[in-house]
Amino acid sequence: MAMNPQKMLMQMQQQMERVQAELETATVEGSAGGGVVKATVTGKQDLVGLVIDPSAVDPEDVEMLQDLVMAAVNEGLRKSQQLAEQKMGAVTAGLRIPGLG
C-alpha cells in the first residue's frame, strides 16, 4: 500500500526541521598556516570561534595574518556547506517530488 503523499511530505518536513536543528549545533573547523589560525563554523555557516596562535602575530606582516584568517574561515565555511549538503541529502535521498529536484 502506497504512503499518503501528504503524510510523506509531513515526515520529510519534520526530518528537515530536525536536520536544521542539528546543523545549528554541529561545528566544523578550518585551519591555516599549519594550525596557527583556526576557525570554528556551525553547520548554519556562522563563525563561532577564532583562535590565533601568538606566533602568527607579526606587526611587520599584518597582511599574512589577514590571509591566514581568511583561509581558515573560508575552509570552515566550505566544510560547513559540505556538512549541510550531506545531512540534507540524506533527508531528500530517493524522493521524487515535483519542484524539489
Secondary structure by P-SEA (a helix, b strand, c coil): ccccaaaaaaaaaaaaaaaaaaaaabbbbbbcccccbbbbbccccccccccccccccccccaaaaaaaaaaaaaaaaaaaaaaaaaaaaaaaccccccccc
